[in-house]
């Protein structure tokens, strides 16, 4: 009934936007990078698999946004 921060306040909207952004990120990782197909046992191995998925996601973002890519297309 009573939330902290109050629903509809600017602080609540900011926290909710962060939540939806992180869920979109996890959705991309599950769909495209194999985070939903974990075949490892143990917390450390699963954490390593998640870290590798994050590294792959960041590497693709960096590769797409390099200046050399923009010069080739122009």
N, CA and C atoms as a LAMMPS dump frame, in Angstrom:
ITEM: TIMESTEP
0
ITEM: NUMBER OF ATOMS
222
ITEM: BOX BOUNDS ff ff ff
-5.0000000000000000e+02 5.0000000000000000e+02
-5.0000000000000000e+02 5.0000000000000000e+02
-5.0000000000000000e+02 5.0000000000000000e+02
ITEM: ATOMS id mol type element x y z
1 1 1 N 0.797 -1.186 0
2 1 2 C 0 0 0
3 1 3 C 0.851 1.267 0
4 2 1 N 1.868 1.296 0.844
5 2 2 C 2.719 2.467 0.938
6 2 3 C 4.126 2.092 0.508
7 3 1 N 4.601 2.725 -0.521
8 3 2 C 5.932 2.437 -1.06
9 3 3 C 6.914 3.517 -0.642
10 4 1 N 8.17 3.152 -0.565
11 4 2 C 9.229 4.138 -0.391
12 4 3 C 10.218 3.922 -1.517
13 5 1 N 10.418 4.803 -2.429
14 5 2 C 9.793 6.124 -2.562
15 5 3 C 8.354 5.993 -3.048
16 6 1 N 7.58 7.047 -2.869
17 6 2 C 6.166 7.008 -3.21
18 6 3 C 5.979 6.858 -4.712
19 7 1 N 5.018 6.013 -5.054
20 7 2 C 4.731 5.749 -6.463
21 7 3 C 4.288 7.03 -7.16
22 8 1 N 4.885 7.301 -8.292
23 8 2 C 4.554 8.488 -9.051
24 8 3 C 5.479 9.663 -8.796
25 9 1 N 6.335 9.565 -7.776
26 9 2 C 7.265 10.66 -7.513
27 9 3 C 8.42 10.594 -8.509
28 10 1 N 9.186 11.669 -8.569
29 10 2 C 10.298 11.707 -9.533
30 10 3 C 11.372 10.684 -9.171
31 11 1 N 11.604 10.461 -7.886
32 11 2 C 12.586 9.46 -7.458
33 11 3 C 12.129 8.051 -7.843
34 12 1 N 10.832 7.784 -7.694
35 12 2 C 10.303 6.477 -8.07
36 12 3 C 10.431 6.261 -9.575
37 13 1 N 10.141 7.29 -10.361
38 13 2 C 10.25 7.164 -11.82
39 13 3 C 11.686 6.891 -12.242
40 14 1 N 12.638 7.529 -11.569
41 14 2 C 14.051 7.313 -11.889
42 14 3 C 14.459 5.877 -11.567
43 15 1 N 14.056 5.367 -10.409
44 15 2 C 14.384 3.985 -10.045
45 15 3 C 13.712 2.994 -10.98
46 16 1 N 12.476 3.273 -11.364
47 16 2 C 11.758 2.371 -12.261
48 16 3 C 12.396 2.345 -13.643
49 17 1 N 12.868 3.503 -14.121
50 17 2 C 13.55 3.542 -15.411
51 17 3 C 14.843 2.744 -15.383
52 18 1 N 15.569 2.791 -14.272
53 18 2 C 16.787 1.99 -14.146
54 18 3 C 16.445 0.512 -14.161
55 19 1 N 15.345 0.143 -13.531
56 19 2 C 14.937 -1.26 -13.496
57 19 3 C 14.59 -1.756 -14.893
58 20 1 N 13.83 -0.979 -15.643
59 20 2 C 13.457 -1.424 -16.985
60 20 3 C 14.674 -1.491 -17.896
61 21 1 N 15.63 -0.583 -17.713
62 21 2 C 16.847 -0.629 -18.531
63 21 3 C 17.642 -1.888 -18.25
64 22 1 N 17.754 -2.264 -16.976
65 22 2 C 18.505 -3.474 -16.649
66 22 3 C 17.779 -4.716 -17.148
67 23 1 N 16.445 -4.715 -17.117
68 23 2 C 15.698 -5.861 -17.635
69 23 3 C 15.846 -5.983 -19.15
70 24 1 N 15.901 -4.858 -19.857
71 24 2 C 16.152 -4.915 -21.306
72 24 3 C 17.531 -5.488 -21.593
73 25 1 N 18.504 -5.106 -20.77
74 25 2 C 19.87 -5.608 -20.955
75 25 3 C 19.915 -7.116 -20.725
76 26 1 N 19.288 -7.583 -19.642
77 26 2 C 19.253 -9.02 -19.379
78 26 3 C 18.503 -9.759 -20.478
79 27 1 N 17.45 -9.162 -21.002
80 27 2 C 16.709 -9.789 -22.097
81 27 3 C 17.566 -9.962 -23.335
82 28 1 N 18.362 -8.929 -23.67
83 28 2 C 19.271 -9.043 -24.813
84 28 3 C 20.301 -10.135 -24.58
85 29 1 N 20.831 -10.19 -23.363
86 29 2 C 21.842 -11.198 -23.069
87 29 3 C 21.25 -12.596 -23.128
88 30 1 N 20.046 -12.774 -22.662
89 30 2 C 19.409 -14.083 -22.713
90 30 3 C 19.096 -14.49 -24.143
91 31 1 N 18.603 -13.544 -24.924
92 31 2 C 18.175 -13.877 -26.273
93 31 3 C 19.332 -14.056 -27.245
94 32 1 N 20.327 -13.167 -27.188
95 32 2 C 21.366 -13.156 -28.215
96 32 3 C 22.714 -13.721 -27.767
97 33 1 N 22.992 -13.743 -26.48
98 33 2 C 24.324 -14.128 -26.036
99 33 3 C 24.372 -15.426 -25.246
100 34 1 N 23.27 -16.116 -25.133
101 34 2 C 23.273 -17.427 -24.51
102 34 3 C 23.278 -17.436 -23.001
103 35 1 N 22.799 -16.372 -22.371
104 35 2 C 22.78 -16.346 -20.916
105 35 3 C 21.7 -17.262 -20.354
106 36 1 N 20.706 -17.611 -21.159
107 36 2 C 19.658 -18.502 -20.675
108 36 3 C 20.008 -19.976 -20.856
109 37 1 N 21.074 -20.272 -21.559
110 37 2 C 21.466 -21.666 -21.799
111 37 3 C 22.732 -22.006 -21.015
112 38 1 N 22.656 -21.888 -19.712
113 38 2 C 23.822 -22.153 -18.874
114 38 3 C 23.921 -23.654 -18.643
115 39 1 N 25.066 -24.212 -18.978
116 39 2 C 25.287 -25.643 -18.793
117 39 3 C 26.381 -25.917 -17.768
118 40 1 N 26.638 -24.932 -16.937
119 40 2 C 27.681 -25.062 -15.927
120 40 3 C 27.051 -25.264 -14.565
121 41 1 N 27.802 -25.881 -13.679
122 41 2 C 27.342 -26.06 -12.307
123 41 3 C 28.282 -25.308 -11.391
124 42 1 N 27.705 -24.664 -10.407
125 42 2 C 28.497 -23.904 -9.465
126 42 3 C 28.367 -22.412 -9.705
127 43 1 N 28.353 -21.672 -8.62
128 43 2 C 28.138 -20.234 -8.702
129 43 3 C 29.283 -19.549 -9.44
130 44 1 N 30.515 -19.954 -9.176
131 44 2 C 31.663 -19.3 -9.806
132 44 3 C 31.664 -19.488 -11.319
133 45 1 N 31.304 -20.677 -11.776
134 45 2 C 31.276 -20.918 -13.221
135 45 3 C 30.138 -20.163 -13.889
136 46 1 N 29.004 -20.064 -13.218
137 46 2 C 27.88 -19.319 -13.774
138 46 3 C 28.213 -17.825 -13.804
139 47 1 N 28.869 -17.316 -12.763
140 47 2 C 29.294 -15.914 -12.755
141 47 3 C 30.276 -15.638 -13.896
142 48 1 N 31.2 -16.558 -14.119
143 48 2 C 32.159 -16.397 -15.209
144 48 3 C 31.44 -16.369 -16.554
145 49 1 N 30.457 -17.231 -16.734
146 49 2 C 29.676 -17.257 -17.966
147 49 3 C 28.934 -15.93 -18.158
148 50 1 N 28.354 -15.385 -17.088
149 50 2 C 27.645 -14.108 -17.17
150 50 3 C 28.616 -12.977 -17.494
151 51 1 N 29.798 -12.997 -16.884
152 51 2 C 30.803 -11.97 -17.189
153 51 3 C 31.229 -12.032 -18.649
154 52 1 N 31.409 -13.229 -19.183
155 52 2 C 31.79 -13.368 -20.586
156 52 3 C 30.682 -12.868 -21.513
157 53 1 N 29.421 -13.092 -21.122
158 53 2 C 28.308 -12.549 -21.914
159 53 3 C 28.337 -11.027 -21.902
160 54 1 N 28.639 -10.436 -20.751
161 54 2 C 28.729 -8.978 -20.659
162 54 3 C 29.885 -8.441 -21.489
163 55 1 N 31.002 -9.131 -21.471
164 55 2 C 32.155 -8.709 -22.271
165 55 3 C 31.817 -8.774 -23.753
166 56 1 N 31.121 -9.822 -24.166
167 56 2 C 30.726 -9.941 -25.572
168 56 3 C 29.772 -8.824 -25.971
169 57 1 N 28.847 -8.47 -25.081
170 57 2 C 27.919 -7.386 -25.37
171 57 3 C 28.657 -6.063 -25.507
172 58 1 N 29.565 -5.784 -24.603
173 58 2 C 30.335 -4.534 -24.671
174 58 3 C 31.247 -4.5 -25.891
175 59 1 N 31.817 -5.63 -26.253
176 59 2 C 32.693 -5.682 -27.426
177 59 3 C 31.919 -5.388 -28.705
178 60 1 N 30.701 -5.891 -28.806
179 60 2 C 29.914 -5.599 -30
180 60 3 C 29.498 -4.132 -30.053
181 61 1 N 29.186 -3.553 -28.905
182 61 2 C 28.83 -2.128 -28.88
183 61 3 C 30.023 -1.276 -29.296
184 62 1 N 31.208 -1.613 -28.794
185 62 2 C 32.415 -0.866 -29.16
186 62 3 C 32.722 -1.043 -30.641
187 63 1 N 32.571 -2.264 -31.149
188 63 2 C 32.868 -2.516 -32.56
189 63 3 C 31.902 -1.769 -33.476
190 64 1 N 30.667 -1.652 -33.066
191 64 2 C 29.678 -0.97 -33.897
192 64 3 C 29.908 0.532 -33.892
193 65 1 N 30.348 1.079 -32.765
194 65 2 C 30.456 2.526 -32.616
195 65 3 C 31.858 3.072 -32.815
196 66 1 N 32.71 2.379 -33.521
197 66 2 C 34.055 2.892 -33.763
198 66 3 C 34.027 3.929 -34.871
199 67 1 N 34.913 4.921 -34.815
200 67 2 C 34.931 5.961 -35.863
201 67 3 C 35.298 5.415 -37.235
202 68 1 N 36.115 4.366 -37.288
203 68 2 C 36.51 3.814 -38.583
204 68 3 C 35.285 3.284 -39.323
205 69 1 N 34.336 2.738 -38.607
206 69 2 C 33.139 2.219 -39.223
207 69 3 C 32.342 3.337 -39.88
208 70 1 N 32.3 4.514 -39.256
209 70 2 C 31.571 5.647 -39.815
210 70 3 C 32.25 6.177 -41.069
211 71 1 N 33.584 6.168 -41.116
212 71 2 C 34.311 6.675 -42.285
213 71 3 C 34.151 5.748 -43.486
214 72 1 N 34.049 4.455 -43.258
215 72 2 C 33.888 3.502 -44.362
216 72 3 C 32.523 3.676 -45.013
217 73 1 N 31.499 3.904 -44.202
218 73 2 C 30.137 4.027 -44.735
219 73 3 C 29.948 5.348 -45.488
220 74 1 N 30.724 6.366 -45.159
221 74 2 C 30.515 7.69 -45.777
222 74 3 C 31.141 7.817 -47.119
